[in-house]
Each structure stands twice: as structure tokens, then as C-alpha cells.
Amino acid sequence: MSDAAADSVIYLDYNATTPVDPAVIDAMVPMLSREFGNPSSGHRIGAAAAAVVEQARAAVAELIGARESEIVFTSGGTEADNAALRGVLAARPSRRGVVISAIEHHAIIETAEQLEREGATVTHVGVGADGRVDLDALARAVTAETALVSIMLANNETGVIQPVREAAEIAHRHGALLHTDAVQAAGKIPVRVDDLGVDLLSLSAHKMYGPKGAGALYVRRGTPLRPMMIGGHQERDRRGGTHNTSGIAGLGAAARLAAGRLSEEARRIRALRDDFEQALTARFEQVHVIGAGSARLGNTSCVCFAGVEAEALLLLLSEEGICVSSGAACSSGSLEPSHVLRAMGVDPRIAQGQIRFSFGRHSTRDELDRLLAALPSLLGRLSALSG
């Protein structure tokens, strides 16, 4: 793609991934060149790399209000989710129960399914039409046999923010631990582990302008966790393997930037999103904004165009240089309504037209105007084809 063509692209898929911030790249480059040491080495080149790792650990801890010793570096959100579920269940053999919500990311759902095949008892808790976890159902699901409850902080498709603190209180009443997948929330809304009452929390660098392949798992002090990755004593014996120093440096830089920009950036992006939804619903009768009545991430707009196949609209938008997603990026290519919308009880005829617009640091009002100007003709083409 030429530079001119790249400049004309409208990127509205920030929930899938974000561009790496230049300041993050600056933090990573030295770790790929002159500061190449292994942080586990005892000499001064290794010590220099270890210092960068610990600086990054401090930045991540500061972002979520944790102690530095409670941060375990991982290869991303998926590994962090796997490590939380598998690690807690392995460390608490007297309890074999896992409770998750019906709208979790596939990193949680598929890990839970595998644990079930290995002998665990997995319970799925539904959500209401508003996209929020049913707390009464959760209270019935958690028992003395439950080792861990996992409820995401913000849904990746709808942006709906979940009642994690209330879920943690329910889990703790029965002696269970609470994990939250905060991959979509960290860097977009304030995330403080003590306010949430969580025992474990997952986050990922590439959702907040950091590199892919770097993430972290918060493990509250005293939480039993058996390591999933073994073969070394790194991360206080909680995750073996040579540190990805450049990725960790990038995660630390991204966490520092997110902490400094959070309030101002969130306000600007939310205003763009709200204006977009208002214009969209005023122009198109067939538009349904999913989760509109709930507290949501300010950057996320999950829209269903009734009578339209999402994949067809996605392709037409892409031809116009507009990059969006049909629900979760991991399910792209599927014509079935997403598991999230099914759990919310959205009419399948409406759900099949699901498009997720997610805004970010570089989104502008001009881009939204161009998108709104392009939609009528694209929807008209699809209507004509359907007819």
C-alpha cells in the first residue's frame, strides 16, 4: 500500500489492536540493540536489562494500583487468562469448580472448556439484555466447591462494563477467588485492583498502544497459583522463561503513557463515539446500538444493522478504506451471531448485522464524517443485492 493510500485509511478497530506509540518504540529499541542482556544474568549487562524489567513492573503496578511484587509478566492477555484459570485450579485441588460468564473472551471460554474435559466443573452464568452479568444467577452458581470465578471487566464486543466488585464479594463469601480479564479496560478507564476487590487480573500491551506479545497477570499477595510455564525461576517462580525484555519495556512505557493520558483522552474519545451514535441512529432506522443503556467503555460502539449481513458490510467498508470489525476479531469470518449477542438475547436477524466500531487516540471527527457519508450508499448496495 502506498503512503498516500495508507493515509486515507480510516482505522476504527482499536479494540482489536492499537498502533504502537512512538514513545513506546523508543523504549523498546535499546533492548533490541545495545541493552541486549538477559535479565537473569549476574553481570552488569544482565543487570541493566533487569533494571528495565523492574521499571516496567513498577509502571504496570502503578497503572492498576498494585504492588510491584504482584505483577507477573506474560506473553499477553491469552496467556494471563490461561495462567489464572489453570494456575488457581491446580493450586486448590480440593475445589474443582470454575464459574465464568457467558460473554467472556474465548481465551477464558476455551480454557474453561479444556479444564472441564480434564475433570473440572464449569458453570456459565448468563447476562441480561443490558449485557451485564446476572448477579443473582452468579450468587446461585458459586458454592463451597468453587475455586475461581472469572468475570471480565469490560466486554470486547459491546464495551459494557461488568459489576466486578459485586462479583468479587459473592466469590469471596464462598471462599472462591475472583479473576477479571481487564484486557479491554486497562488504559481506557481507571482500573484499581483494591477498588475492584479482585485476586487476579489480566492485561495486554497491544490494547493500549504497546507491542503485541507482551502482557501481565496481577496476582494478589497470598493468592495460591501454580505456574503454567516451567523451566526457570523467573518472575519469582511464577512464570518460567527468558524475559521478553523489549516487549516488557514497551508494556511499561505504554502503561506510563496510559496513566498520564487517561482522563483527557477518554473524554475526547467518548464525545466522538457519542456524536457518531447520535448521527447514526438519526439517519438509519434499522440501526440498533447494543448496550446503549449500560455503562460502557467510551470508545466502543457495537451497532447492528437489521437485515444486513455483517461480513458483506465489513468487506464494502474495507474497500472504502474503513477498517472495523464484525464483533470480536477472533471470530471474524463467521456468519453466526457472536456468543455475546446470543447471551444478551438479541434477535438473530438483528445480530447478524453486528459491526463493532472502536475509536482511539488517532480517531478524528473528519474520519467519522467520512464514515457517515459512505454508509448510505453501501447500505443501499446491500439492500439492492438482498432484494
PEPETA-V922881 format. One record per residue. RES is the residue in three letters. SS is DSSP state (A for helix, B for strand, O for the rest). Layout:
# PEPETA-V922881
res:RES ss:SS
res:RES ss:SS
This chain:
# PEPETA-V922881
res:MET ss:O
res:SER ss:O
res:ASP ss:A
res:ALA ss:A
res:ALA ss:A
res:ALA ss:A
res:ASP ss:A
res:SER ss:A
res:VAL ss:O
res:ILE ss:B
res:TYR ss:B
res:LEU ss:O
res:ASP ss:B
res:TYR ss:O
res:ASN ss:O
res:ALA ss:O
res:THR ss:O
res:THR ss:O
res:PRO ss:O
res:VAL ss:O
res:ASP ss:O
res:PRO ss:A
res:ALA ss:A
res:VAL ss:A
res:ILE ss:A
res:ASP ss:A
res:ALA ss:A
res:MET ss:A
res:VAL ss:A
res:PRO ss:A
res:MET ss:A
res:LEU ss:A
res:SER ss:O
res:ARG ss:O
res:GLU ss:O
res:PHE ss:O
res:GLY ss:O
res:ASN ss:O
res:PRO ss:O
res:SER ss:O
res:SER ss:O
res:GLY ss:O
res:HIS ss:O
res:ARG ss:A
res:ILE ss:A
res:GLY ss:A
res:ALA ss:A
res:ALA ss:A
res:ALA ss:A
res:ALA ss:A
res:ALA ss:A
res:VAL ss:A
res:VAL ss:A
res:GLU ss:A
res:GLN ss:A
res:ALA ss:A
res:ARG ss:A
res:ALA ss:A
res:ALA ss:A
res:VAL ss:A
res:ALA ss:A
res:GLU ss:A
res:LEU ss:A
res:ILE ss:A
res:GLY ss:O
res:ALA ss:O
res:ARG ss:O
res:GLU ss:A
res:SER ss:A
res:GLU ss:A
res:ILE ss:B
res:VAL ss:B
res:PHE ss:B
res:THR ss:B
res:SER ss:O
res:GLY ss:O
res:GLY ss:A
res:THR ss:A
res:GLU ss:A
res:ALA ss:A
res:ASP ss:A
res:ASN ss:A
res:ALA ss:A
res:ALA ss:A
res:LEU ss:A
res:ARG ss:A
res:GLY ss:A
res:VAL ss:A
res:LEU ss:A
res:ALA ss:A
res:ALA ss:A
res:ARG ss:O
res:PRO ss:O
res:SER ss:O
res:ARG ss:O
res:ARG ss:O
res:GLY ss:B
res:VAL ss:B
res:VAL ss:B
res:ILE ss:B
res:SER ss:B
res:ALA ss:O
res:ILE ss:O
res:GLU ss:O
res:HIS ss:O
res:HIS ss:A
res:ALA ss:A
res:ILE ss:A
res:ILE ss:A
res:GLU ss:A
res:THR ss:A
res:ALA ss:A
res:GLU ss:A
res:GLN ss:A
res:LEU ss:A
res:GLU ss:A
res:ARG ss:A
res:GLU ss:O
res:GLY ss:O
res:ALA ss:O
res:THR ss:B
res:VAL ss:B
res:THR ss:B
res:HIS ss:B
res:VAL ss:B
res:GLY ss:O
res:VAL ss:B
res:GLY ss:O
res:ALA ss:O
res:ASP ss:O
res:GLY ss:O
res:ARG ss:O
res:VAL ss:B
res:ASP ss:O
res:LEU ss:A
res:ASP ss:A
res:ALA ss:A
res:LEU ss:A
res:ALA ss:A
res:ARG ss:A
res:ALA ss:A
res:VAL ss:O
res:THR ss:O
res:ALA ss:O
res:GLU ss:O
res:THR ss:B
res:ALA ss:B
res:LEU ss:B
res:VAL ss:B
res:SER ss:B
res:ILE ss:O
res:MET ss:O
res:LEU ss:O
res:ALA ss:B
res:ASN ss:O
res:ASN ss:O
res:GLU ss:O
res:THR ss:O
res:GLY ss:O
res:VAL ss:B
res:ILE ss:B
res:GLN ss:O
res:PRO ss:O
res:VAL ss:A
res:ARG ss:A
res:GLU ss:A
res:ALA ss:A
res:ALA ss:A
res:GLU ss:A
res:ILE ss:A
res:ALA ss:A
res:HIS ss:A
res:ARG ss:A
res:HIS ss:O
res:GLY ss:O
res:ALA ss:O
res:LEU ss:B
res:LEU ss:B
res:HIS ss:B
res:THR ss:B
res:ASP ss:B
res:ALA ss:O
res:VAL ss:O
res:GLN ss:O
res:ALA ss:O
res:ALA ss:B
res:GLY ss:O
res:LYS ss:O
res:ILE ss:B
res:PRO ss:O
res:VAL ss:O
res:ARG ss:O
res:VAL ss:A
res:ASP ss:A
res:ASP ss:A
res:LEU ss:A
res:GLY ss:O
res:VAL ss:O
res:ASP ss:O
res:LEU ss:B
res:LEU ss:B
res:SER ss:B
res:LEU ss:B
res:SER ss:B
res:ALA ss:A
res:HIS ss:A
res:LYS ss:A
res:MET ss:O
res:TYR ss:O
res:GLY ss:O
res:PRO ss:O
res:LYS ss:O
res:GLY ss:O
res:ALA ss:O
res:GLY ss:B
res:ALA ss:B
res:LEU ss:B
res:TYR ss:B
res:VAL ss:B
res:ARG ss:O
res:ARG ss:O
res:GLY ss:O
res:THR ss:O
res:PRO ss:O
res:LEU ss:O
res:ARG ss:O
res:PRO ss:O
res:MET ss:O
res:MET ss:O
res:ILE ss:O
res:GLY ss:O
res:GLY ss:O
res:HIS ss:O
res:GLN ss:A
res:GLU ss:A
res:ARG ss:A
res:ASP ss:A
res:ARG ss:O
res:ARG ss:O
res:GLY ss:O
res:GLY ss:O
res:THR ss:O
res:HIS ss:O
res:ASN ss:O
res:THR ss:A
res:SER ss:A
res:GLY ss:A
res:ILE ss:A
res:ALA ss:A
res:GLY ss:A
res:LEU ss:A
res:GLY ss:A
res:ALA ss:A
res:ALA ss:A
res:ALA ss:A
res:ARG ss:A
res:LEU ss:A
res:ALA ss:A
res:ALA ss:A
res:GLY ss:A
res:ARG ss:A
res:LEU ss:A
res:SER ss:A
res:GLU ss:A
res:GLU ss:A
res:ALA ss:A
res:ARG ss:A
res:ARG ss:A
res:ILE ss:A
res:ARG ss:A
res:ALA ss:A
res:LEU ss:A
res:ARG ss:A
res:ASP ss:A
res:ASP ss:A
res:PHE ss:A
res:GLU ss:A
res:GLN ss:A
res:ALA ss:A
res:LEU ss:A
res:THR ss:A
res:ALA ss:A
res:ARG ss:A
res:PHE ss:O
res:GLU ss:O
res:GLN ss:O
res:VAL ss:B
res:HIS ss:B
res:VAL ss:B
res:ILE ss:O
res:GLY ss:O
res:ALA ss:O
res:GLY ss:O
res:SER ss:O
res:ALA ss:O
res:ARG ss:B
res:LEU ss:O
res:GLY ss:O
res:ASN ss:O
res:THR ss:B
res:SER ss:B
res:CYS ss:B
res:VAL ss:B
res:CYS ss:B
res:PHE ss:B
res:ALA ss:O
res:GLY ss:O
res:VAL ss:O
res:GLU ss:O
res:ALA ss:A
res:GLU ss:A
res:ALA ss:A
res:LEU ss:A
res:LEU ss:A
res:LEU ss:A
res:LEU ss:A
res:LEU ss:A
res:SER ss:A
res:GLU ss:A
res:GLU ss:O
res:GLY ss:O
res:ILE ss:B
res:CYS ss:B
res:VAL ss:O
res:SER ss:B
res:SER ss:O
res:GLY ss:O
res:ALA ss:O
res:ALA ss:A
res:CYS ss:A
res:SER ss:A
res:SER ss:O
res:GLY ss:O
res:SER ss:O
res:LEU ss:O
res:GLU ss:O
res:PRO ss:O
res:SER ss:O
res:HIS ss:A
res:VAL ss:A
res:LEU ss:A
res:ARG ss:A
res:ALA ss:A
res:MET ss:O
res:GLY ss:O
res:VAL ss:O
res:ASP ss:O
res:PRO ss:A
res:ARG ss:A
res:ILE ss:A
res:ALA ss:A
res:GLN ss:O
res:GLY ss:O
res:GLN ss:B
res:ILE ss:B
res:ARG ss:B
res:PHE ss:B
res:SER ss:B
res:PHE ss:O
res:GLY ss:O
res:ARG ss:O
res:HIS ss:O
res:SER ss:O
res:THR ss:O
res:ARG ss:A
res:ASP ss:A
res:GLU ss:A
res:LEU ss:A
res:ASP ss:A
res:ARG ss:A
res:LEU ss:A
res:LEU ss:A
res:ALA ss:A
res:ALA ss:A
res:LEU ss:A
res:PRO ss:A
res:SER ss:A
res:LEU ss:A
res:LEU ss:A
res:GLY ss:A
res:ARG ss:A
res:LEU ss:A
res:SER ss:A
res:ALA ss:A
res:LEU ss:A
res:SER ss:A
res:GLY ss:O
